[in-house]
């Protein structure tokens, strides 16, 4: 298990909700 891989997954999980949160709140 590479830390870099875990970091990328964490970043992806963080970016996904952050992008969906404002769109859902705006609606």
N, CA, C, O and CB atoms as a CASP TS submission, in Angstrom:
PFRMAT TS
TARGET T0000
AUTHOR 0000-0000-0000
METHOD Language model
MODEL 1
PARENT N/A
ATOM      1  N   UNK     1       0.854  -1.213   0.000  1.00  0.00           N
ATOM      2  CA  UNK     1       0.000   0.000   0.000  1.00  0.00           C
ATOM      3  C   UNK     1       0.879   1.248   0.000  1.00  0.00           C
ATOM      4  O   UNK     1       1.726   1.433   0.873  1.00  0.00           O
ATOM      5  CB  UNK     1      -0.960   0.014   1.242  1.00  0.00           C
ATOM      6  N   UNK     2       0.660   2.072  -0.972  1.00  0.00           N
ATOM      7  CA  UNK     2       1.463   3.302  -1.059  1.00  0.00           C
ATOM      8  C   UNK     2       0.691   4.470  -0.458  1.00  0.00           C
ATOM      9  O   UNK     2      -0.524   4.579  -0.617  1.00  0.00           O
ATOM     10  CB  UNK     2       1.846   3.610  -2.533  1.00  0.00           C
ATOM     11  N   UNK     3       1.412   5.330   0.228  1.00  0.00           N
ATOM     12  CA  UNK     3       0.748   6.505   0.828  1.00  0.00           C
ATOM     13  C   UNK     3       0.257   7.437  -0.270  1.00  0.00           C
ATOM     14  O   UNK     3      -0.765   8.109  -0.130  1.00  0.00           O
ATOM     15  CB  UNK     3       1.713   7.265   1.786  1.00  0.00           C
ATOM     16  N   UNK     4       0.999   7.460  -1.350  1.00  0.00           N
ATOM     17  CA  UNK     4       0.618   8.345  -2.470  1.00  0.00           C
ATOM     18  C   UNK     4      -0.750   7.915  -3.025  1.00  0.00           C
ATOM     19  O   UNK     4      -1.587   8.751  -3.365  1.00  0.00           O
ATOM     20  CB  UNK     4       1.707   8.311  -3.606  1.00  0.00           C
ATOM     21  N   UNK     5      -0.949   6.615  -3.106  1.00  0.00           N
ATOM     22  CA  UNK     5      -2.224   6.110  -3.631  1.00  0.00           C
ATOM     23  C   UNK     5      -3.360   6.503  -2.679  1.00  0.00           C
ATOM     24  O   UNK     5      -4.436   6.916  -3.111  1.00  0.00           O
ATOM     25  CB  UNK     5      -2.173   4.556  -3.817  1.00  0.00           C
ATOM     26  N   UNK     6      -3.101   6.368  -1.404  1.00  0.00           N
ATOM     27  CA  UNK     6      -4.121   6.708  -0.400  1.00  0.00           C
ATOM     28  C   UNK     6      -4.423   8.205  -0.452  1.00  0.00           C
ATOM     29  O   UNK     6      -5.567   8.627  -0.286  1.00  0.00           O
ATOM     30  CB  UNK     6      -3.651   6.299   1.027  1.00  0.00           C
ATOM     31  N   UNK     7      -3.389   8.987  -0.681  1.00  0.00           N
ATOM     32  CA  UNK     7      -3.568  10.442  -0.741  1.00  0.00           C
ATOM     33  C   UNK     7      -4.420  10.814  -1.950  1.00  0.00           C
ATOM     34  O   UNK     7      -5.256  11.715  -1.877  1.00  0.00           O
ATOM     35  CB  UNK     7      -2.197  11.162  -0.804  1.00  0.00           C
ATOM     36  N   UNK     8      -4.205  10.127  -3.039  1.00  0.00           N
ATOM     37  CA  UNK     8      -4.968  10.435  -4.261  1.00  0.00           C
ATOM     38  C   UNK     8      -6.435  10.071  -4.062  1.00  0.00           C
ATOM     39  O   UNK     8      -7.326  10.796  -4.505  1.00  0.00           O
ATOM     40  CB  UNK     8      -4.384   9.674  -5.488  1.00  0.00           C
ATOM     41  N   UNK     9      -6.679   8.962  -3.405  1.00  0.00           N
ATOM     42  CA  UNK     9      -8.065   8.526  -3.160  1.00  0.00           C
ATOM     43  C   UNK     9      -8.737   9.513  -2.212  1.00  0.00           C
ATOM     44  O   UNK     9      -9.905   9.860  -2.390  1.00  0.00           O
ATOM     45  CB  UNK     9      -8.108   7.075  -2.565  1.00  0.00           C
ATOM     46  N   UNK    10      -8.005   9.954  -1.219  1.00  0.00           N
ATOM     47  CA  UNK    10      -8.568  10.908  -0.245  1.00  0.00           C
ATOM     48  C   UNK    10      -8.891  12.224  -0.948  1.00  0.00           C
ATOM     49  O   UNK    10      -9.933  12.831  -0.700  1.00  0.00           O
ATOM     50  CB  UNK    10      -7.575  11.153   0.941  1.00  0.00           C
ATOM     51  N   UNK    11      -8.001  12.651  -1.816  1.00  0.00           N
ATOM     52  CA  UNK    11      -8.217  13.910  -2.548  1.00  0.00           C
ATOM     53  C   UNK    11      -9.440  13.782  -3.454  1.00  0.00           C
ATOM     54  O   UNK    11     -10.240  14.710  -3.572  1.00  0.00           O
ATOM     55  CB  UNK    11      -6.959  14.288  -3.389  1.00  0.00           C
ATOM     56  N   UNK    12      -9.571  12.634  -4.083  1.00  0.00           N
ATOM     57  CA  UNK    12     -10.701  12.412  -4.990  1.00  0.00           C
ATOM     58  C   UNK    12     -12.005  12.403  -4.199  1.00  0.00           C
ATOM     59  O   UNK    12     -13.009  12.959  -4.644  1.00  0.00           O
ATOM     60  CB  UNK    12     -10.530  11.081  -5.770  1.00  0.00           C
ATOM     61  N   UNK    13     -11.989  11.784  -3.052  1.00  0.00           N
ATOM     62  CA  UNK    13     -13.205  11.717  -2.226  1.00  0.00           C
ATOM     63  C   UNK    13     -13.560  13.100  -1.706  1.00  0.00           C
ATOM     64  O   UNK    13     -14.730  13.433  -1.521  1.00  0.00           O
ATOM     65  CB  UNK    13     -13.018  10.733  -1.044  1.00  0.00           C
ATOM     66  N   UNK    14     -12.536  13.890  -1.478  1.00  0.00           N
ATOM     67  CA  UNK    14     -12.776  15.245  -0.941  1.00  0.00           C
ATOM     68  C   UNK    14     -13.298  16.168  -2.038  1.00  0.00           C
ATOM     69  O   UNK    14     -14.179  16.995  -1.803  1.00  0.00           O
ATOM     70  CB  UNK    14     -11.475  15.833  -0.327  1.00  0.00           C
ATOM     71  N   UNK    15     -12.744  16.013  -3.231  1.00  0.00           N
ATOM     72  CA  UNK    15     -13.145  16.877  -4.356  1.00  0.00           C
ATOM     73  C   UNK    15     -14.569  16.546  -4.801  1.00  0.00           C
ATOM     74  O   UNK    15     -15.332  17.440  -5.167  1.00  0.00           O
ATOM     75  CB  UNK    15     -12.163  16.717  -5.550  1.00  0.00           C
ATOM     76  N   UNK    16     -14.919  15.282  -4.769  1.00  0.00           N
ATOM     77  CA  UNK    16     -16.263  14.871  -5.214  1.00  0.00           C
ATOM     78  C   UNK    16     -17.365  15.538  -4.386  1.00  0.00           C
ATOM     79  O   UNK    16     -18.225  16.213  -4.952  1.00  0.00           O
ATOM     80  CB  UNK    16     -16.404  13.342  -5.129  1.00  0.00           C
ATOM     81  N   UNK    17     -17.361  15.366  -3.078  1.00  0.00           N
ATOM     82  CA  UNK    17     -18.411  15.980  -2.251  1.00  0.00           C
ATOM     83  C   UNK    17     -18.384  17.499  -2.303  1.00  0.00           C
ATOM     84  O   UNK    17     -19.431  18.146  -2.278  1.00  0.00           O
ATOM     85  CB  UNK    17     -18.272  15.525  -0.814  1.00  0.00           C
ATOM     86  N   UNK    18     -17.200  18.062  -2.373  1.00  0.00           N
ATOM     87  CA  UNK    18     -17.083  19.537  -2.393  1.00  0.00           C
ATOM     88  C   UNK    18     -17.724  20.070  -3.677  1.00  0.00           C
ATOM     89  O   UNK    18     -18.297  21.160  -3.683  1.00  0.00           O
ATOM     90  CB  UNK    18     -15.572  19.992  -2.297  1.00  0.00           C
ATOM     91  N   UNK    19     -17.626  19.308  -4.749  1.00  0.00           N
ATOM     92  CA  UNK    19     -18.202  19.760  -6.030  1.00  0.00           C
ATOM     93  C   UNK    19     -19.711  19.527  -6.036  1.00  0.00           C
ATOM     94  O   UNK    19     -20.458  20.301  -6.635  1.00  0.00           O
ATOM     95  CB  UNK    19     -17.538  19.018  -7.230  1.00  0.00           C
ATOM     96  N   UNK    20     -20.156  18.475  -5.379  1.00  0.00           N
ATOM     97  CA  UNK    20     -21.596  18.140  -5.369  1.00  0.00           C
ATOM     98  C   UNK    20     -22.316  18.964  -4.289  1.00  0.00           C
ATOM     99  O   UNK    20     -23.497  19.280  -4.435  1.00  0.00           O
ATOM    100  CB  UNK    20     -21.810  16.603  -5.115  1.00  0.00           C
ATOM    101  N   UNK    21     -21.617  19.303  -3.228  1.00  0.00           N
ATOM    102  CA  UNK    21     -22.253  20.041  -2.121  1.00  0.00           C
ATOM    103  C   UNK    21     -22.789  21.397  -2.565  1.00  0.00           C
ATOM    104  O   UNK    21     -23.964  21.694  -2.352  1.00  0.00           O
ATOM    105  CB  UNK    21     -21.259  20.236  -0.981  1.00  0.00           C
ATOM    106  N   UNK    22     -21.938  22.229  -3.183  1.00  0.00           N
ATOM    107  CA  UNK    22     -22.398  23.559  -3.600  1.00  0.00           C
ATOM    108  C   UNK    22     -23.495  23.466  -4.663  1.00  0.00           C
ATOM    109  O   UNK    22     -24.422  24.275  -4.669  1.00  0.00           O
ATOM    110  CB  UNK    22     -21.220  24.384  -4.137  1.00  0.00           C
ATOM    111  N   UNK    23     -23.393  22.493  -5.549  1.00  0.00           N
ATOM    112  CA  UNK    23     -24.404  22.348  -6.614  1.00  0.00           C
ATOM    113  C   UNK    23     -25.748  21.967  -5.999  1.00  0.00           C
ATOM    114  O   UNK    23     -26.794  22.437  -6.445  1.00  0.00           O
ATOM    115  CB  UNK    23     -23.964  21.276  -7.662  1.00  0.00           C
ATOM    116  N   UNK    24     -25.719  21.131  -4.994  1.00  0.00           N
ATOM    117  CA  UNK    24     -26.967  20.668  -4.367  1.00  0.00           C
ATOM    118  C   UNK    24     -27.529  21.795  -3.494  1.00  0.00           C
ATOM    119  O   UNK    24     -28.745  21.962  -3.396  1.00  0.00           O
ATOM    120  CB  UNK    24     -26.725  19.366  -3.513  1.00  0.00           C
ATOM    121  N   UNK    25     -26.662  22.545  -2.877  1.00  0.00           N
ATOM    122  CA  UNK    25     -27.117  23.643  -1.999  1.00  0.00           C
ATOM    123  C   UNK    25     -27.687  24.779  -2.848  1.00  0.00           C
ATOM    124  O   UNK    25     -28.625  25.464  -2.441  1.00  0.00           O
ATOM    125  CB  UNK    25     -25.943  24.169  -1.104  1.00  0.00           C
ATOM    126  N   UNK    26     -27.118  24.962  -4.010  1.00  0.00           N
ATOM    127  CA  UNK    26     -27.578  26.039  -4.891  1.00  0.00           C
ATOM    128  C   UNK    26     -28.962  25.692  -5.436  1.00  0.00           C
ATOM    129  O   UNK    26     -29.804  26.566  -5.640  1.00  0.00           O
ATOM    130  CB  UNK    26     -26.570  26.273  -6.059  1.00  0.00           C
ATOM    131  N   UNK    27     -29.175  24.411  -5.665  1.00  0.00           N
ATOM    132  CA  UNK    27     -30.458  23.992  -6.220  1.00  0.00           C
ATOM    133  C   UNK    27     -31.491  24.124  -5.124  1.00  0.00           C
ATOM    134  O   UNK    27     -32.665  23.828  -5.343  1.00  0.00           O
ATOM    135  CB  UNK    27     -30.404  22.529  -6.777  1.00  0.00           C
TER
END
